[in-house]
Amino acid sequence: LLERLDRYLEENLDKVQGGFGTRRKHPRAWLVNLLLDRYAESREPRYLVAARGTLDGVLRGLYDPVEGGFFRFSSTRDWRDAHTEKLSHLNASLVAVMLEAHRLTGEPRYRQAAEKTIGYLLQNLYDPGAGGFYGSQAASKTYYRLNLEERRRGAPPSINRIKYSAWNGEVVYALLLTLRATGREDLRVTALKSLDFLRTRLLTPRGVAHLFDPDTNQAWLQGQLDANAWVALALVEGYREARRNEDLRAAQEILRYALTDLWDARRGAFVEWNNPDPSLLRAGEQRSQVFPLEGNGVMAAALVQAHRLTGDATYLQVARRVQEAMSPQIATGLSQEADETGGAVAGASAFLLRALGLVGGSG
């Protein structure tokens, strides 16, 4: 798999503009993080070149230097045609990766962008009352062309106040990585309060609900792998940070649900969804037959960390089975990645590679 990853970089890295492919450009934060891990372990320059090329492209075309924050993606190779939505989870993951890049290179621009984006997230997308992060801020090319004074006089793009479980789990996970890099106590408070929100408002007897709707004050849609995987990982990482027993118990609850309702023992992986609500179903929709790379990677990471914390051998056995089951899909995906996807398959594969310890890293 490492050889396949190296070949993928040789064939798909845009050595002129940075990023992956030669059409639309996506940040692929966790893929960049994987490359930084590889560089930290091996000191092979190609990994750092690939990571820095991508991050420099992000700063060139997707970064908002006025208010902080990163845009979603660019529809052009040179990063200049940004789709200007600001997604909470993408911003948090890029903060963590920028800080890791700063640690390895000493480049101040990575740290400066990360710090400004932390400010953007806390001011615009964090709910300081209830905890948790809103989904996104809407796109507006007109607004983001304005300078600071012009923006102050105008109306900013609207905030989508839905709180998505998976995105919140990813934000908390990234904030905990950021906390370890910066020591900022405000990030610790924010991450733990957001875990409280996830535990008390989105955790149900059948796993984690997909989203919380503030208009109805209700959680909605159960049985989604992404929601359960990211929140479980956030909770075990939160327990590692603060040693709150309620976080570990909640993580174990989620893993118990996932192993009962989302695990496919024959395939050795987790299905994308298993919908328990008949009112939301069309024929044949109760249980997916799709086994997503990223969702399985995040769930495997949660299982590995839960094993380290509890000693439960089942968690490690299942994580190893996921590794075995998904490795052929990773290898095939890296070989067949289409240019126009902007590294989608590699991005989805990266977390599984990193999380399972196939590639070193900090654990």
Sine and cosine of phi, psi and omega as CSV:
sin_phi,cos_phi,sin_psi,cos_psi,sin_omega,cos_omega
0.00,0.00,-0.61,0.79,0.04,-1.00
-0.91,0.41,-0.64,0.77,0.07,-1.00
-0.89,0.46,-0.63,0.77,0.03,-1.00
-0.92,0.40,-0.62,0.79,0.06,-1.00
-0.89,0.45,-0.69,0.72,0.02,-1.00
-0.88,0.47,-0.66,0.75,0.03,-1.00
-0.91,0.41,-0.61,0.79,0.05,-1.00
-0.86,0.51,-0.70,0.71,0.01,-1.00
-0.88,0.47,-0.68,0.74,-0.01,-1.00
-0.89,0.46,-0.60,0.80,-0.10,-0.99
-1.00,-0.01,-0.42,0.91,-0.18,-0.98
-0.86,-0.50,-0.24,0.97,0.03,-1.00
-0.93,0.36,0.76,-0.65,0.08,-1.00
-0.99,0.12,0.98,-0.20,-0.09,-1.00
-0.98,0.22,-0.14,0.99,0.02,-1.00
-1.00,-0.07,-0.79,0.61,-0.12,-0.99
-0.97,-0.24,-0.20,0.98,-0.09,-1.00
1.00,0.10,0.32,-0.95,-0.05,-1.00
1.00,0.08,-0.22,-0.98,-0.15,-0.99
-0.83,-0.56,0.74,-0.67,-0.07,-1.00
0.99,0.13,0.07,-1.00,-0.05,-1.00
-0.84,-0.54,0.34,0.94,0.05,-1.00
-0.87,-0.49,-0.91,-0.43,0.01,-1.00
-0.94,0.34,0.48,-0.88,-0.05,-1.00
-0.86,-0.51,0.80,-0.60,0.07,-1.00
-0.90,-0.45,0.49,-0.87,-0.03,-1.00
-0.92,0.40,-0.62,0.78,-0.01,-1.00
0.78,0.63,0.86,0.52,-0.16,-0.99
-0.85,0.52,-0.70,0.71,-0.08,-1.00
-0.96,0.28,-0.43,0.90,0.13,-0.99
-0.92,0.39,-0.68,0.73,0.06,-1.00
-0.89,0.46,-0.64,0.77,0.03,-1.00
-0.88,0.47,-0.64,0.77,0.07,-1.00
-0.87,0.50,-0.68,0.74,0.00,-1.00
-0.91,0.42,-0.62,0.78,0.06,-1.00
-0.91,0.42,-0.61,0.79,0.10,-1.00
-0.87,0.49,-0.71,0.71,0.00,-1.00
-0.88,0.48,-0.66,0.75,0.02,-1.00
-0.91,0.41,-0.69,0.72,-0.01,-1.00
-0.87,0.49,-0.55,0.84,-0.03,-1.00
-0.99,0.14,-0.67,0.75,-0.16,-0.99
-0.96,-0.26,-0.39,0.92,-0.11,-0.99
0.87,0.49,0.42,0.91,0.10,-1.00
-0.99,0.17,0.84,-0.54,-0.13,-0.99
-0.86,0.51,-0.49,0.87,-0.10,-1.00
-0.87,0.50,-0.55,0.83,0.00,-1.00
-0.93,0.36,-0.66,0.75,0.02,-1.00
-0.94,0.34,-0.61,0.79,0.05,-1.00
-0.86,0.50,-0.71,0.70,0.00,-1.00
-0.90,0.43,-0.68,0.73,-0.02,-1.00
-0.91,0.40,-0.73,0.68,-0.03,-1.00
-0.92,0.39,-0.60,0.80,0.04,-1.00
-0.86,0.50,-0.66,0.76,0.01,-1.00
-0.93,0.36,-0.75,0.67,-0.03,-1.00
-0.90,0.44,-0.59,0.81,0.04,-1.00
-0.92,0.39,-0.59,0.80,0.10,-0.99
-0.90,0.43,-0.66,0.75,0.06,-1.00
-0.86,0.51,-0.73,0.69,-0.01,-1.00
-0.91,0.41,-0.55,0.83,-0.03,-1.00
-0.95,0.31,-0.60,0.80,-0.15,-0.99
-0.84,-0.55,-0.37,0.93,-0.11,-0.99
-0.92,-0.39,-0.02,1.00,-0.04,-1.00
-1.00,-0.09,0.67,-0.74,0.08,-1.00
-0.99,-0.14,0.98,-0.19,-0.07,-1.00
-0.96,0.27,-0.22,0.98,-0.03,-1.00
-0.99,0.15,-0.81,0.59,-0.06,-1.00
-0.95,-0.31,-0.14,0.99,-0.13,-0.99
0.99,0.10,0.23,-0.97,-0.01,-1.00
0.98,-0.20,0.38,-0.92,-0.04,-1.00
-0.87,-0.50,0.62,-0.78,0.04,-1.00
-0.99,0.14,0.17,-0.99,-0.22,-0.97
-0.95,0.32,-0.81,0.58,0.01,-1.00
-0.22,-0.97,0.13,-0.99,0.09,-1.00
-0.90,-0.44,0.64,-0.77,0.02,-1.00
-1.00,0.10,0.00,1.00,-0.01,-1.00
-0.83,-0.55,0.35,-0.94,-0.06,-1.00
-0.88,0.47,-0.55,0.84,-0.13,-0.99
-1.00,0.03,0.17,0.99,0.06,-1.00
0.95,0.31,0.10,0.99,-0.20,-0.98
-1.00,-0.01,-0.25,0.97,-0.01,-1.00
-0.97,-0.26,0.97,0.26,-0.13,-0.99
-0.97,0.24,0.70,-0.72,0.26,-0.96
-1.00,0.08,0.92,-0.39,-0.38,-0.92
-1.00,-0.02,0.34,0.94,0.20,-0.98
-0.90,0.44,0.57,-0.82,0.11,-0.99
-0.91,-0.41,0.95,-0.31,-0.05,-1.00
-1.00,-0.05,0.69,-0.72,-0.09,-1.00
-0.87,0.49,-0.73,0.69,-0.09,-1.00
-0.94,0.34,-0.59,0.81,0.03,-1.00
-0.90,0.43,-0.67,0.74,0.00,-1.00
-0.91,0.42,-0.68,0.73,-0.01,-1.00
-0.90,0.43,-0.67,0.74,-0.01,-1.00
-0.92,0.40,-0.61,0.80,0.03,-1.00
-0.94,0.35,-0.55,0.83,0.10,-1.00
-0.85,0.53,-0.77,0.64,-0.03,-1.00
-0.87,0.49,-0.66,0.75,-0.04,-1.00
-0.95,0.31,-0.64,0.77,0.04,-1.00
-0.87,0.49,-0.65,0.76,0.01,-1.00
-0.92,0.39,-0.60,0.80,0.07,-1.00
-0.92,0.40,-0.64,0.77,0.05,-1.00
-0.89,0.45,-0.63,0.77,0.05,-1.00
-0.89,0.45,-0.66,0.75,0.00,-1.00
-0.87,0.49,-0.63,0.78,-0.08,-1.00
-0.99,0.12,-0.44,0.90,-0.11,-0.99
-0.91,-0.41,-0.39,0.92,-0.09,-1.00
0.97,0.24,0.09,1.00,-0.02,-1.00
-0.94,0.34,0.87,-0.49,-0.06,-1.00
-0.92,0.39,-0.44,0.90,-0.06,-1.00
-0.90,0.44,-0.51,0.86,0.03,-1.00
-0.93,0.36,-0.71,0.71,0.01,-1.00
-0.91,0.41,-0.67,0.74,-0.03,-1.00
-0.89,0.46,-0.70,0.72,0.02,-1.00
-0.91,0.42,-0.63,0.77,0.02,-1.00
-0.90,0.44,-0.72,0.70,-0.03,-1.00
-0.90,0.43,-0.66,0.75,0.02,-1.00
-0.92,0.40,-0.57,0.82,0.00,-1.00
-0.96,0.28,-0.54,0.84,0.14,-0.99
-0.84,0.54,-0.71,0.70,0.04,-1.00
-0.86,0.50,-0.67,0.74,0.03,-1.00
-0.87,0.49,-0.74,0.68,-0.03,-1.00
-0.87,0.50,-0.72,0.69,-0.06,-1.00
-0.93,0.36,-0.55,0.83,-0.04,-1.00
-0.99,0.13,-0.56,0.83,-0.18,-0.98
-0.94,-0.33,-0.53,0.85,-0.13,-0.99
-0.89,-0.46,-0.11,0.99,0.04,-1.00
-1.00,-0.02,0.63,-0.77,0.08,-1.00
-0.98,-0.19,0.99,-0.13,-0.09,-1.00
-0.95,0.32,-0.31,0.95,0.01,-1.00
-0.97,0.23,-0.84,0.54,-0.08,-1.00
-1.00,-0.09,-0.29,0.96,-0.15,-0.99
1.00,0.07,0.30,-0.95,-0.02,-1.00
1.00,-0.02,0.27,-0.96,-0.07,-1.00
-0.88,-0.47,0.67,-0.74,0.11,-0.99
-0.93,0.37,0.31,-0.95,-0.13,-0.99
-0.92,0.38,-0.75,0.66,-0.16,-0.99
-0.19,-0.98,0.20,-0.98,0.22,-0.98
-0.92,-0.39,0.69,-0.73,-0.13,-0.99
-0.91,0.41,0.34,-0.94,0.03,-1.00
-0.97,0.23,0.52,-0.85,0.14,-0.99
-0.24,-0.97,0.99,-0.13,0.01,-1.00
-0.89,0.45,-0.57,0.82,0.00,-1.00
-0.89,0.45,-0.74,0.67,-0.03,-1.00
-0.88,0.47,-0.69,0.72,-0.11,-0.99
-0.98,0.21,-0.06,1.00,0.17,-0.99
-1.00,0.07,-0.20,0.98,-0.06,-1.00
-0.98,0.19,0.47,-0.88,0.13,-0.99
-0.99,0.15,-0.03,-1.00,-0.11,-0.99
-0.88,0.48,-0.73,0.68,-0.04,-1.00
-0.91,0.42,-0.64,0.77,0.02,-1.00
-0.91,0.41,-0.60,0.80,0.04,-1.00
-0.92,0.40,-0.63,0.78,0.01,-1.00
-0.88,0.48,-0.48,0.88,0.01,-1.00
-1.00,0.06,-0.25,0.97,-0.06,-1.00
-0.97,-0.23,0.08,-1.00,0.04,-1.00
-1.00,-0.05,0.83,-0.56,0.00,-1.00
-0.95,0.32,0.35,-0.94,0.08,-1.00
-0.86,0.51,0.50,-0.87,-0.09,-1.00
-0.94,0.35,0.39,-0.92,0.04,-1.00
-0.98,-0.21,0.77,-0.64,0.15,-0.99
-0.99,0.15,0.95,-0.33,-0.15,-0.99
-1.00,0.01,0.13,0.99,0.18,-0.98
-0.90,0.44,0.67,-0.75,0.07,-1.00
-0.95,-0.32,0.95,-0.32,-0.02,-1.00
-1.00,0.06,0.74,-0.67,-0.07,-1.00
-0.88,0.47,-0.76,0.65,-0.04,-1.00
-0.87,0.49,-0.70,0.72,-0.01,-1.00
-0.90,0.43,-0.64,0.77,0.04,-1.00
-0.91,0.42,-0.65,0.76,0.06,-1.00
-0.87,0.50,-0.68,0.74,0.02,-1.00
-0.92,0.40,-0.65,0.76,0.05,-1.00
-0.87,0.50,-0.74,0.67,-0.02,-1.00
-0.88,0.47,-0.69,0.72,0.03,-1.00
-0.85,0.53,-0.74,0.68,-0.01,-1.00
-0.91,0.41,-0.61,0.79,0.03,-1.00
-0.90,0.44,-0.60,0.80,0.03,-1.00
-0.92,0.39,-0.62,0.78,0.12,-0.99
-0.89,0.46,-0.66,0.75,0.01,-1.00
-0.91,0.42,-0.65,0.76,0.05,-1.00
-0.84,0.54,-0.69,0.72,-0.01,-1.00
-0.92,0.39,-0.43,0.90,0.01,-1.00
-1.00,0.09,-0.46,0.89,-0.14,-0.99
-0.90,-0.43,-0.42,0.91,-0.09,-1.00
0.95,0.32,0.25,0.97,-0.06,-1.00
-0.96,0.29,0.88,-0.48,-0.04,-1.00
-0.91,0.41,-0.53,0.85,-0.01,-1.00
-0.90,0.43,-0.52,0.85,0.04,-1.00
-0.95,0.31,-0.57,0.82,0.08,-1.00
-0.89,0.46,-0.73,0.68,0.01,-1.00
-0.88,0.48,-0.71,0.71,-0.01,-1.00
-0.89,0.46,-0.71,0.70,-0.02,-1.00
-0.89,0.45,-0.71,0.71,-0.04,-1.00
-0.93,0.36,-0.61,0.79,0.05,-1.00
-0.92,0.40,-0.58,0.82,0.05,-1.00
-0.93,0.36,-0.59,0.81,0.11,-0.99
-0.90,0.44,-0.62,0.78,0.07,-1.00
-0.86,0.52,-0.69,0.72,0.02,-1.00
-0.88,0.47,-0.73,0.68,-0.01,-1.00
-0.88,0.48,-0.67,0.74,-0.03,-1.00
-0.92,0.40,-0.69,0.72,-0.16,-0.99
-1.00,0.03,-0.43,0.90,-0.09,-1.00
-0.93,-0.36,-0.32,0.95,-0.10,-0.99
-0.85,-0.52,-0.27,0.96,0.04,-1.00
-0.99,0.11,0.82,-0.58,-0.04,-1.00
-0.86,-0.51,0.13,-0.99,0.09,-1.00
-0.89,0.46,-0.27,0.96,0.04,-1.00
-0.89,-0.45,0.79,0.62,0.06,-1.00
0.99,0.13,-0.29,-0.96,-0.07,-1.00
-1.00,-0.06,0.74,-0.68,0.08,-1.00
-0.94,0.33,0.41,-0.91,-0.09,-1.00
-0.93,0.37,-0.64,0.77,-0.08,-1.00
-0.44,-0.90,0.31,-0.95,0.12,-0.99
-0.90,-0.43,0.82,-0.57,-0.02,-1.00
-0.98,-0.20,0.93,-0.37,-0.04,-1.00
-0.93,0.38,-0.39,0.92,0.02,-1.00
-0.92,0.38,-0.59,0.81,0.01,-1.00
-0.97,-0.24,-0.15,0.99,-0.04,-1.00
0.86,0.51,0.60,0.80,-0.06,-1.00
-0.73,-0.68,0.49,-0.87,0.17,-0.98
-1.00,0.05,0.49,-0.87,-0.15,-0.99
-0.60,-0.80,0.64,-0.76,0.16,-0.99
0.95,0.30,0.95,-0.32,0.02,-1.00
-0.99,-0.17,0.16,-0.99,0.17,-0.99
1.00,0.09,0.31,0.95,-0.02,-1.00
-0.99,-0.13,0.78,-0.62,-0.03,-1.00
-0.87,0.49,-0.74,0.68,-0.06,-1.00
-0.83,0.55,-0.71,0.70,-0.02,-1.00
-0.87,0.48,-0.74,0.68,-0.04,-1.00
-0.94,0.35,-0.62,0.78,-0.04,-1.00
-0.93,0.38,-0.77,0.63,-0.06,-1.00
-0.92,0.40,-0.64,0.77,-0.01,-1.00
-0.94,0.35,-0.63,0.78,0.07,-1.00
-0.87,0.50,-0.70,0.72,0.00,-1.00
-0.90,0.43,-0.67,0.74,0.03,-1.00
-0.88,0.48,-0.63,0.77,-0.02,-1.00
-0.93,0.37,-0.66,0.75,0.01,-1.00
-0.93,0.36,-0.59,0.81,0.06,-1.00
-0.93,0.37,-0.60,0.80,0.07,-1.00
-0.89,0.45,-0.62,0.79,0.05,-1.00
-0.91,0.41,-0.64,0.77,0.06,-1.00
-0.86,0.51,-0.56,0.83,-0.04,-1.00
-0.98,0.20,-0.73,0.69,-0.20,-0.98
-0.90,-0.43,-0.19,0.98,0.01,-1.00
0.84,0.55,0.65,0.76,0.10,-1.00
-1.00,0.02,0.87,-0.49,-0.08,-1.00
-0.87,0.49,-0.53,0.85,-0.02,-1.00
-0.90,0.44,-0.50,0.86,0.03,-1.00
-0.94,0.34,-0.69,0.72,0.01,-1.00
-0.92,0.39,-0.65,0.76,0.03,-1.00
-0.88,0.48,-0.66,0.75,0.01,-1.00
-0.91,0.42,-0.66,0.75,0.04,-1.00
-0.87,0.49,-0.68,0.73,0.01,-1.00
-0.91,0.42,-0.58,0.82,0.07,-1.00
-0.87,0.49,-0.72,0.69,-0.01,-1.00
-0.90,0.44,-0.69,0.72,-0.01,-1.00
-0.91,0.41,-0.59,0.81,0.07,-1.00
-0.88,0.47,-0.70,0.71,0.05,-1.00
-0.88,0.47,-0.73,0.68,-0.06,-1.00
-0.87,0.49,-0.65,0.76,-0.01,-1.00
-0.95,0.32,-0.36,0.93,0.04,-1.00
-1.00,0.03,-0.70,0.72,-0.20,-0.98
-0.94,-0.33,-0.39,0.92,-0.06,-1.00
-0.94,-0.35,-0.22,0.97,-0.06,-1.00
-0.99,0.15,0.74,-0.68,0.10,-0.99
-0.94,-0.33,0.98,-0.18,-0.10,-0.99
-0.91,0.42,-0.52,0.85,0.00,-1.00
-0.93,0.37,-0.69,0.72,0.00,-1.00
-0.98,0.17,-0.51,0.86,-0.06,-1.00
0.99,0.15,0.56,0.83,-0.02,-1.00
-0.39,-0.92,0.11,-0.99,-0.03,-1.00
-0.99,-0.16,0.67,-0.74,0.04,-1.00
-0.98,0.22,0.35,-0.94,-0.05,-1.00
-0.92,0.40,-0.62,0.78,0.03,-1.00
-0.35,-0.94,0.43,-0.90,0.11,-0.99
-0.63,-0.78,0.99,-0.14,-0.20,-0.98
-1.00,0.08,0.88,-0.47,-0.04,-1.00
-1.00,0.00,-0.02,1.00,-0.12,-0.99
-0.97,-0.24,0.96,-0.27,-0.04,-1.00
-0.86,0.50,-0.46,0.89,-0.04,-1.00
-0.93,0.36,-0.28,0.96,-0.03,-1.00
-0.98,-0.19,0.06,1.00,-0.18,-0.98
-0.98,-0.19,0.56,-0.83,0.33,-0.94
-0.96,-0.26,0.16,-0.99,-0.06,-1.00
-0.83,0.56,0.76,-0.64,0.06,-1.00
0.98,0.19,0.18,0.98,-0.11,-0.99
-0.98,-0.19,0.07,1.00,-0.10,-1.00
-0.90,0.44,-0.67,0.74,-0.08,-1.00
-0.73,-0.69,0.81,-0.58,0.02,-1.00
-0.94,0.34,0.43,-0.90,0.15,-0.99
-0.92,-0.38,0.36,0.93,0.02,-1.00
-0.98,-0.20,0.65,-0.76,-0.03,-1.00
-0.85,-0.53,1.00,0.04,-0.15,-0.99
-0.94,0.34,0.59,-0.81,-0.02,-1.00
-0.90,0.43,-0.79,0.61,-0.10,-1.00
-0.91,0.41,-0.72,0.70,0.00,-1.00
-0.86,0.50,-0.65,0.76,0.04,-1.00
-0.93,0.36,-0.58,0.81,0.04,-1.00
-0.91,0.42,-0.70,0.72,0.01,-1.00
-0.92,0.40,-0.66,0.75,0.03,-1.00
-0.90,0.43,-0.64,0.77,0.04,-1.00
-0.88,0.47,-0.64,0.77,0.04,-1.00
-0.89,0.46,-0.68,0.74,0.04,-1.00
-0.88,0.47,-0.65,0.76,0.01,-1.00
-0.91,0.42,-0.67,0.74,0.00,-1.00
-0.89,0.46,-0.72,0.70,0.00,-1.00
-0.92,0.39,-0.61,0.79,0.05,-1.00
-0.90,0.44,-0.62,0.79,0.07,-1.00
-0.88,0.48,-0.70,0.71,0.00,-1.00
-0.88,0.48,-0.55,0.84,-0.05,-1.00
-0.99,0.11,-0.51,0.86,-0.13,-0.99
-0.92,-0.40,-0.36,0.93,-0.10,-1.00
0.98,0.20,0.10,1.00,-0.02,-1.00
-0.94,0.34,0.92,-0.39,-0.09,-1.00
-0.92,0.39,-0.45,0.89,-0.01,-1.00
-0.87,0.50,-0.65,0.76,-0.01,-1.00
-0.85,0.52,-0.71,0.70,-0.03,-1.00
-0.94,0.35,-0.63,0.78,0.03,-1.00
-0.87,0.49,-0.69,0.72,0.00,-1.00
-0.92,0.39,-0.67,0.74,0.02,-1.00
-0.86,0.51,-0.65,0.76,0.03,-1.00
-0.92,0.40,-0.61,0.79,0.05,-1.00
-0.90,0.43,-0.63,0.77,0.06,-1.00
-0.87,0.49,-0.70,0.72,0.03,-1.00
-0.83,0.56,-0.75,0.66,-0.02,-1.00
-0.90,0.43,-0.66,0.75,-0.07,-1.00
-0.95,0.32,-0.60,0.80,-0.13,-0.99
-1.00,-0.04,-0.26,0.97,-0.04,-1.00
-0.84,0.54,-0.70,0.71,0.05,-1.00
-0.87,0.49,-0.59,0.81,0.02,-1.00
-0.92,0.40,-0.63,0.78,0.06,-1.00
-0.89,0.46,-0.76,0.65,-0.05,-1.00
-0.86,0.51,-0.70,0.71,0.01,-1.00
-0.91,0.42,-0.69,0.73,-0.02,-1.00
-0.89,0.45,-0.66,0.76,0.03,-1.00
-0.92,0.40,-0.51,0.86,-0.01,-1.00
-0.97,0.22,-0.50,0.86,-0.16,-0.99
-0.93,-0.37,0.21,0.98,-0.01,-1.00
-0.81,0.59,0.82,-0.58,0.03,-1.00
-0.99,0.17,0.60,-0.80,-0.07,-1.00
-0.84,0.54,-0.62,0.79,-0.12,-0.99
-0.96,0.27,-0.13,0.99,-0.02,-1.00
-0.99,0.15,-0.23,0.97,0.00,-1.00
0.90,0.44,0.54,0.84,0.06,-1.00
1.00,0.09,0.44,0.90,-0.07,-1.00
-0.89,0.45,-0.71,0.71,-0.03,-1.00
-0.92,0.38,-0.69,0.72,0.03,-1.00
-0.89,0.46,-0.65,0.76,0.03,-1.00
-0.88,0.47,-0.67,0.74,0.02,-1.00
-0.94,0.35,-0.52,0.85,-0.01,-1.00
-0.97,0.24,-0.45,0.89,-0.18,-0.98
-0.87,0.50,-0.65,0.76,-0.07,-1.00
-0.93,0.35,-0.59,0.81,0.05,-1.00
-0.90,0.44,-0.70,0.71,0.04,-1.00
-0.86,0.50,-0.75,0.66,-0.07,-1.00
-0.93,0.36,-0.71,0.70,-0.12,-0.99
-0.92,0.40,-0.58,0.82,-0.05,-1.00
-1.00,0.10,0.02,1.00,0.03,-1.00
0.96,0.27,0.29,0.96,0.11,-0.99
-0.89,0.45,-0.51,0.86,0.08,-1.00
-0.86,-0.50,0.68,-0.73,-0.10,-1.00
-0.64,0.77,-0.85,-0.52,-0.01,-1.00
1.00,-0.06,-0.01,-1.00,-0.15,-0.99
-0.99,0.13,-0.26,0.97,-0.04,-1.00
0.97,0.23,0.00,0.00,0.00,0.00
